């Protein structure tokens, strides 16, 4: 990936078929739709994509399906890396790097709560060393609400200094505007990306480079102005307020199902549950009201 502005990347949802396997046809069609509607890239197997529940074999097949569908991997496809062991994380990285993917969104080792910055530095250092000269374009993933493993400002500084050719940016999904501001102020030489779309335009105006976000599954056109112009949009805030009042991952899928008129999108991979029909109807009604539909 070049050092140009990062832009808007959709943290794409992963569709499953009746047997629980990844529905490649729906995934490819949705990725193309998100691209057409304004996404600069697609990030597969992030949090919204249930990447924590996807096997190594499924990852290879999905990357292959997108490549076969004509996506320019080095420009359009990033991959979420989610594993607690260095070995598993390295294997996920190698799959993506071998296919020439644009970026790696690397979550910290999420099973281990209360670990030190020294421990986290060592984990990342071992991961990068195991990848050798192939290591590149890593987006560090700060998602303490899910991983329970925060990436401190000091740790990010140590990693970017030690691995300047590898660490490309930080995705901040803390939902803490003050923390996002501090990231831009201290590490603005990296691509600071926002997960909470309600803070996106504000942080772009401060120097942020864009977003990897779940709302792009359904509102890519609207989000482009936030990412590329730093322009506030109260409708985006209203939609996000609705979605976060439900289980977020299943709510995003329910909205994709509504927008595509395809209920198959409602399926979740255990242990997550789909929204029941009553909650899905309430979600849709509130989101449609927010956009004036």
Secondary structure, 3 states (H helix, E strand, C coil): CCCCCCEEEEECCCCECCCCCECHHHHHHHHHHHHHCCCCEEEECCCCCCHHHCCHHHHHHHHHHHHHCCCCHHHHEEEEECCCCHHHHHHHHHHHHHCCCCCEEEECCCCCCCCCHHHHHHHHHHHHHHHHHHCCCEEEEECHHHHCCCCCHHHHHHHHHHCCCCEEEEEECCCCHHHHHHHHHHHCCCEEEECCHHHHHHHHHHCCCEEEECCHHHHHHHHHHHHHHCCCCHHHHHHHHHHCCCCHHHHHHHHHHHHHCCHHHHCCCCCCCCCCHHHHHHHHHHHHHHHCC
